[in-house]
């Protein structure tokens, strides 16, 4: 999930916080990166990690 600078330019603080909250929603493992340029939020990037479940009964 990445928000473009155009969608965040005219937003107020509450809208920006909702965008960040949406990026965090449902995230179990990963990160949310917020990019600021000249004091303005320009990008929100969500990176999510998926790990396969370990098998308890492996065949030999």
For each residue, the residues with C-beta under 8 A, 3 or more apart:
1: 22 23 44 45 46
2: 43 44 45 46
3: 7 8 19 43 44
4: 7 8 43
5: 8 9 40 42 43
6: 9
7: 3 4 11
8: 3 4 5 11 16 19 40 41 42 43 44
9: 5 6 40
10:
11: 7 8 15 16 19
12: 15 16
13: 16 17
14: 17 18
15: 11 12 18 19
16: 8 11 12 13 19 20 41
17: 13 14 20 21
18: 14 15 21 22
19: 3 8 11 15 16 22 23 44
20: 16 17 23 24 32 34 44
21: 17 18 24 25
22: 1 18 19 25
23: 1 19 20 27 32 44 46
24: 20 21 27 32
25: 21 22
26:
27: 23 24 30 32 46 48
28: 48
29: 48 49 50 51
30: 27 46 47 48 49
31: 46 47
32: 20 23 24 27 44 45 46 47
33: 43 44 45 46 47
34: 20 41 43 44
35: 41 42 43 44 45
36: 39 40 41 42
37: 40 42
38:
39: 36
40: 5 8 9 36 37
41: 8 16 34 35 36 44
42: 5 8 35 36 37
43: 2 3 4 5 8 33 34 35
44: 1 2 3 8 19 20 23 32 33 34 35 41
45: 1 2 32 33 35
46: 1 2 23 27 30 31 32 33
47: 30 31 32 33
48: 27 28 29 30
49: 29 30
50: 29
51: 29
52:
53:
54:
55: 58
56:
57:
58: 55
59:
60:
